[in-house]
């Protein structure tokens, strides 16, 4: 097993080397939805990345949807969109969330 992961600031990166000698990159940040969507610029995203979310505030949201990462552009950006139960963009979601990109 590798060492502990301890990112100390948003939009920072941490690398961990596992016992096989491979390095896994992690990137963290936070964002606020505008009408249910936000573009996040980061050079640490790629087509194999896993993106995790943790909502930190509902802000002034009238409704809260399910967050999904879409439109991953390797080395550039990704989009987070909030979806309602009918799979439409939840435009009343203006919540604040943390994100974590794991390797790739």
PyMOL commands that set and color helices and strands:
alter all, ss='L'
color gray80, all
select strands_A, chain A and resi 13-17+23-32+37-41+50-57+66-73+77-83+96-102
alter strands_A, ss='S'
color yellow, strands_A
deselect
rebuild
show_as cartoon
